[in-house]
Amino acid sequence: MKNLTDKLVINKIEWTNNESDMHILCTVINGFFHYNTTLVMPGFELNRVISELQKQNCDVDIQDCLQIEQWSEDTFGYVFNLSNLVDSEFVFYNESLKDNLKQIRA
């Protein structure tokens, strides 16, 4: 069976200090089709994902893409905005995702 997606290009990674999950906003590229989607992953995977993205783009410091916003006295929002880096492409590779990814389209 062919993979459901050819490539997942990460645009942003978002999370807050009060959540246990992170949201990965990405573009799915499947042949000639491109569409945006959001993956929800456990927050403990963040270091692994960032490390893999950094390995793909050694000439870019991904930490420079981190934006921190204070939403309230005890709530902070964190965003790695990778879409601003026009010369780099951040592809999400996750072997466990291939079997578990389900796509629903209308």
C-alpha positions as CSV (number, residue, x, y, z in Angstrom):
1,M,0.0,0.0,0.0
2,K,1.3,3.5,-0.9
3,N,1.8,6.0,1.9
4,L,-1.0,8.4,2.4
5,T,1.3,11.3,2.0
6,D,4.5,11.9,0.0
7,K,5.7,14.7,2.3
8,L,4.7,16.8,5.3
9,V,6.4,20.2,5.4
10,I,6.3,21.9,8.8
11,N,5.3,25.5,8.9
12,K,4.8,26.1,12.6
13,I,5.0,24.2,15.9
14,E,2.8,25.7,18.6
15,W,2.1,24.8,22.3
16,T,1.5,26.5,25.6
17,N,3.0,25.8,29.0
18,N,-0.5,24.5,30.2
19,E,-0.9,21.9,27.5
20,S,0.6,18.5,27.2
21,D,0.3,18.4,23.4
22,M,1.9,20.4,20.7
23,H,0.3,21.4,17.4
24,I,2.3,21.0,14.2
25,L,0.9,23.1,11.4
26,C,2.1,21.7,8.1
27,T,1.5,21.4,4.4
28,V,0.8,18.0,3.0
29,I,2.3,17.5,-0.4
30,N,0.9,14.5,-2.3
31,G,1.8,14.5,-5.9
32,F,0.3,17.7,-7.3
33,F,-2.0,18.2,-4.3
34,H,-1.1,20.6,-1.5
35,Y,-3.2,21.3,1.5
36,N,-2.7,22.5,5.1
37,T,-3.3,20.3,8.1
38,T,-2.5,20.2,11.8
39,L,-1.0,17.3,13.6
40,V,-1.4,17.0,17.4
41,M,1.5,15.2,19.1
42,P,2.5,14.7,22.7
43,G,4.7,17.6,24.0
44,F,7.5,15.2,25.1
45,E,8.2,14.6,21.3
46,L,9.2,18.3,20.9
47,N,12.9,17.8,21.4
48,R,13.1,14.9,19.0
49,V,11.2,16.8,16.3
50,I,13.3,20.0,16.7
51,S,16.5,18.0,16.7
52,E,15.5,16.2,13.4
53,L,14.5,19.5,11.8
54,Q,17.8,21.1,12.9
55,K,19.7,18.1,11.3
56,Q,17.9,18.7,8.0
57,N,19.0,22.4,8.0
58,C,22.4,22.7,9.6
59,D,22.9,26.2,8.2
60,V,19.9,27.6,10.1
61,D,19.5,28.0,13.8
62,I,15.9,26.9,14.5
63,Q,16.0,28.5,17.9
64,D,16.0,31.8,16.2
65,C,12.5,31.0,15.0
66,L,11.1,30.6,18.5
67,Q,8.5,33.3,19.6
68,I,7.2,33.5,23.1
69,E,4.1,35.3,24.0
70,Q,2.6,35.9,27.5
71,W,-1.1,35.4,27.3
72,S,-1.9,35.8,31.0
73,E,0.1,35.9,34.3
74,D,0.8,32.2,34.2
75,T,0.1,31.2,30.6
76,F,2.7,31.4,27.9
77,G,2.4,30.5,24.2
78,Y,5.4,29.2,22.2
79,V,5.7,29.1,18.4
80,F,8.4,27.9,16.2
81,N,7.5,29.8,13.0
82,L,9.5,28.0,10.3
83,S,7.5,29.5,7.4
84,N,9.5,32.7,7.5
85,L,12.6,30.8,6.3
86,V,12.1,30.8,2.6
87,D,15.4,29.0,1.7
88,S,14.7,26.1,4.0
89,E,12.3,23.2,4.0
90,F,11.4,21.4,7.2
91,V,10.1,17.9,6.4
92,F,8.4,15.9,9.1
93,Y,9.5,12.2,9.2
94,N,7.8,9.9,11.6
95,E,7.8,6.2,10.9
96,S,5.0,5.6,13.4
97,L,2.8,8.2,11.7
98,K,2.7,6.3,8.4
99,D,0.6,3.5,9.8
100,N,-1.6,5.7,12.1
101,L,-2.3,8.7,9.9
102,K,-5.9,8.9,8.9
103,Q,-7.2,11.6,6.5
104,I,-10.8,12.6,6.3
105,R,-11.8,14.9,3.5
106,A,-15.2,16.0,2.3
